[in-house]
Amino acid sequence: MRKIVTLTVLMENNVALLEHPACSPDLNPIENVWGWMAREVYKNGRQFLTVDALSCLNEFLNFCGKITKHETK
C-alpha cells in the first residue's frame, strides 16, 4: 500500500524515478568507503593472520590521519 501511495505522489509531482536494483552499491556511498578502506589495509599485498594484527594501533592512526587529510582538501 505504501508503495502505491508513494508512486502516486511522485507521479503527481512529476518526479522521475531511476531504475536500479534495490541494494545498488553504486548508489550507496558507504560502499565506496568500504572499498577504499580495504584497498588501504591490503595495499602492497599485505595480509593479516589475526584480528589483532589487523587492528593494531599504528594502522588505525595512519587511517585516521588519511581521512582527516582527505576531508580538509
PyMOL CGO cylinders between C-alpha atoms (Angstrom):
from pymol import cmd
from pymol.cgo import CYLINDER

trace = [
    CYLINDER, 0.00, 0.00, 0.00, 2.79, 2.44, 0.91, 0.3, 1, 1, 1, 1, 1, 1,
    CYLINDER, 2.79, 2.44, 0.91, 4.47, 1.79, -2.42, 0.3, 1, 1, 1, 1, 1, 1,
    CYLINDER, 4.47, 1.79, -2.42, 1.33, 2.71, -4.35, 0.3, 1, 1, 1, 1, 1, 1,
    CYLINDER, 1.33, 2.71, -4.35, 0.83, 5.90, -2.34, 0.3, 1, 1, 1, 1, 1, 1,
    CYLINDER, 0.83, 5.90, -2.34, 4.48, 6.88, -2.79, 0.3, 1, 1, 1, 1, 1, 1,
    CYLINDER, 4.48, 6.88, -2.79, 4.42, 6.22, -6.53, 0.3, 1, 1, 1, 1, 1, 1,
    CYLINDER, 4.42, 6.22, -6.53, 1.20, 8.20, -6.89, 0.3, 1, 1, 1, 1, 1, 1,
    CYLINDER, 1.20, 8.20, -6.89, 2.64, 11.22, -5.08, 0.3, 1, 1, 1, 1, 1, 1,
    CYLINDER, 2.64, 11.22, -5.08, 5.83, 11.07, -7.13, 0.3, 1, 1, 1, 1, 1, 1,
    CYLINDER, 5.83, 11.07, -7.13, 3.92, 10.84, -10.40, 0.3, 1, 1, 1, 1, 1, 1,
    CYLINDER, 3.92, 10.84, -10.40, 1.61, 13.71, -9.44, 0.3, 1, 1, 1, 1, 1, 1,
    CYLINDER, 1.61, 13.71, -9.44, 4.67, 15.89, -8.79, 0.3, 1, 1, 1, 1, 1, 1,
    CYLINDER, 4.67, 15.89, -8.79, 6.48, 14.86, -12.00, 0.3, 1, 1, 1, 1, 1, 1,
    CYLINDER, 6.48, 14.86, -12.00, 9.38, 13.23, -10.14, 0.3, 1, 1, 1, 1, 1, 1,
    CYLINDER, 9.38, 13.23, -10.14, 11.44, 10.98, -12.41, 0.3, 1, 1, 1, 1, 1, 1,
    CYLINDER, 11.44, 10.98, -12.41, 12.42, 7.63, -10.95, 0.3, 1, 1, 1, 1, 1, 1,
    CYLINDER, 12.42, 7.63, -10.95, 15.72, 5.89, -11.63, 0.3, 1, 1, 1, 1, 1, 1,
    CYLINDER, 15.72, 5.89, -11.63, 15.58, 2.22, -12.45, 0.3, 1, 1, 1, 1, 1, 1,
    CYLINDER, 15.58, 2.22, -12.45, 18.16, 0.43, -10.33, 0.3, 1, 1, 1, 1, 1, 1,
    CYLINDER, 18.16, 0.43, -10.33, 18.40, -2.59, -8.05, 0.3, 1, 1, 1, 1, 1, 1,
    CYLINDER, 18.40, -2.59, -8.05, 17.17, -2.03, -4.51, 0.3, 1, 1, 1, 1, 1, 1,
    CYLINDER, 17.17, -2.03, -4.51, 20.62, -2.59, -2.99, 0.3, 1, 1, 1, 1, 1, 1,
    CYLINDER, 20.62, -2.59, -2.99, 22.74, -0.97, -5.69, 0.3, 1, 1, 1, 1, 1, 1,
    CYLINDER, 22.74, -0.97, -5.69, 26.26, -0.35, -4.30, 0.3, 1, 1, 1, 1, 1, 1,
    CYLINDER, 26.26, -0.35, -4.30, 26.74, 2.40, -6.88, 0.3, 1, 1, 1, 1, 1, 1,
    CYLINDER, 26.74, 2.40, -6.88, 24.10, 4.48, -5.12, 0.3, 1, 1, 1, 1, 1, 1,
    CYLINDER, 24.10, 4.48, -5.12, 25.27, 3.70, -1.59, 0.3, 1, 1, 1, 1, 1, 1,
    CYLINDER, 25.27, 3.70, -1.59, 28.20, 5.98, -0.61, 0.3, 1, 1, 1, 1, 1, 1,
    CYLINDER, 28.20, 5.98, -0.61, 29.31, 3.79, 2.29, 0.3, 1, 1, 1, 1, 1, 1,
    CYLINDER, 29.31, 3.79, 2.29, 30.21, 1.06, -0.21, 0.3, 1, 1, 1, 1, 1, 1,
    CYLINDER, 30.21, 1.06, -0.21, 32.84, 3.41, -1.65, 0.3, 1, 1, 1, 1, 1, 1,
    CYLINDER, 32.84, 3.41, -1.65, 34.26, 3.94, 1.85, 0.3, 1, 1, 1, 1, 1, 1,
    CYLINDER, 34.26, 3.94, 1.85, 34.49, 0.17, 2.48, 0.3, 1, 1, 1, 1, 1, 1,
    CYLINDER, 34.49, 0.17, 2.48, 36.27, -0.29, -0.85, 0.3, 1, 1, 1, 1, 1, 1,
    CYLINDER, 36.27, -0.29, -0.85, 38.74, 2.49, -0.08, 0.3, 1, 1, 1, 1, 1, 1,
    CYLINDER, 38.74, 2.49, -0.08, 39.41, 1.06, 3.39, 0.3, 1, 1, 1, 1, 1, 1,
    CYLINDER, 39.41, 1.06, 3.39, 40.04, -2.43, 2.01, 0.3, 1, 1, 1, 1, 1, 1,
    CYLINDER, 40.04, -2.43, 2.01, 42.48, -1.08, -0.58, 0.3, 1, 1, 1, 1, 1, 1,
    CYLINDER, 42.48, -1.08, -0.58, 44.35, 0.85, 2.12, 0.3, 1, 1, 1, 1, 1, 1,
    CYLINDER, 44.35, 0.85, 2.12, 44.54, -2.08, 4.53, 0.3, 1, 1, 1, 1, 1, 1,
    CYLINDER, 44.54, -2.08, 4.53, 45.65, -4.63, 1.96, 0.3, 1, 1, 1, 1, 1, 1,
    CYLINDER, 45.65, -4.63, 1.96, 47.78, -2.46, -0.35, 0.3, 1, 1, 1, 1, 1, 1,
    CYLINDER, 47.78, -2.46, -0.35, 51.21, -3.75, -1.33, 0.3, 1, 1, 1, 1, 1, 1,
    CYLINDER, 51.21, -3.75, -1.33, 49.99, -7.31, -0.86, 0.3, 1, 1, 1, 1, 1, 1,
    CYLINDER, 49.99, -7.31, -0.86, 49.74, -7.08, 2.93, 0.3, 1, 1, 1, 1, 1, 1,
    CYLINDER, 49.74, -7.08, 2.93, 47.93, -9.90, 4.64, 0.3, 1, 1, 1, 1, 1, 1,
    CYLINDER, 47.93, -9.90, 4.64, 46.98, -10.32, 8.26, 0.3, 1, 1, 1, 1, 1, 1,
    CYLINDER, 46.98, -10.32, 8.26, 46.73, -13.67, 10.02, 0.3, 1, 1, 1, 1, 1, 1,
    CYLINDER, 46.73, -13.67, 10.02, 44.94, -12.42, 13.13, 0.3, 1, 1, 1, 1, 1, 1,
    CYLINDER, 44.94, -12.42, 13.13, 42.44, -9.74, 14.03, 0.3, 1, 1, 1, 1, 1, 1,
    CYLINDER, 42.44, -9.74, 14.03, 45.00, -8.29, 16.44, 0.3, 1, 1, 1, 1, 1, 1,
    CYLINDER, 45.00, -8.29, 16.44, 47.49, -7.82, 13.61, 0.3, 1, 1, 1, 1, 1, 1,
    CYLINDER, 47.49, -7.82, 13.61, 44.85, -6.09, 11.51, 0.3, 1, 1, 1, 1, 1, 1,
    CYLINDER, 44.85, -6.09, 11.51, 43.63, -3.81, 14.25, 0.3, 1, 1, 1, 1, 1, 1,
    CYLINDER, 43.63, -3.81, 14.25, 46.99, -2.63, 15.52, 0.3, 1, 1, 1, 1, 1, 1,
    CYLINDER, 46.99, -2.63, 15.52, 47.15, 0.93, 16.73, 0.3, 1, 1, 1, 1, 1, 1,
    CYLINDER, 47.15, 0.93, 16.73, 49.64, 2.07, 14.08, 0.3, 1, 1, 1, 1, 1, 1,
    CYLINDER, 49.64, 2.07, 14.08, 47.32, 1.13, 11.21, 0.3, 1, 1, 1, 1, 1, 1,
    CYLINDER, 47.32, 1.13, 11.21, 44.41, 2.83, 12.94, 0.3, 1, 1, 1, 1, 1, 1,
    CYLINDER, 44.41, 2.83, 12.94, 46.32, 6.07, 13.46, 0.3, 1, 1, 1, 1, 1, 1,
    CYLINDER, 46.32, 6.07, 13.46, 47.54, 6.08, 9.85, 0.3, 1, 1, 1, 1, 1, 1,
    CYLINDER, 47.54, 6.08, 9.85, 43.97, 5.52, 8.67, 0.3, 1, 1, 1, 1, 1, 1,
    CYLINDER, 43.97, 5.52, 8.67, 42.62, 8.37, 10.78, 0.3, 1, 1, 1, 1, 1, 1,
    CYLINDER, 42.62, 8.37, 10.78, 45.32, 10.73, 9.51, 0.3, 1, 1, 1, 1, 1, 1,
    CYLINDER, 45.32, 10.73, 9.51, 44.47, 9.95, 5.90, 0.3, 1, 1, 1, 1, 1, 1,
    CYLINDER, 44.47, 9.95, 5.90, 40.75, 10.55, 6.44, 0.3, 1, 1, 1, 1, 1, 1,
    CYLINDER, 40.75, 10.55, 6.44, 41.48, 13.90, 8.11, 0.3, 1, 1, 1, 1, 1, 1,
    CYLINDER, 41.48, 13.90, 8.11, 43.73, 14.92, 5.21, 0.3, 1, 1, 1, 1, 1, 1,
    CYLINDER, 43.73, 14.92, 5.21, 41.09, 13.80, 2.70, 0.3, 1, 1, 1, 1, 1, 1,
    CYLINDER, 41.09, 13.80, 2.70, 38.32, 15.77, 4.44, 0.3, 1, 1, 1, 1, 1, 1,
    CYLINDER, 38.32, 15.77, 4.44, 40.29, 19.03, 4.50, 0.3, 1, 1, 1, 1, 1, 1,
    CYLINDER, 40.29, 19.03, 4.50, 41.00, 19.09, 0.75, 0.3, 1, 1, 1, 1, 1, 1,
]
cmd.load_cgo(trace, "trace")
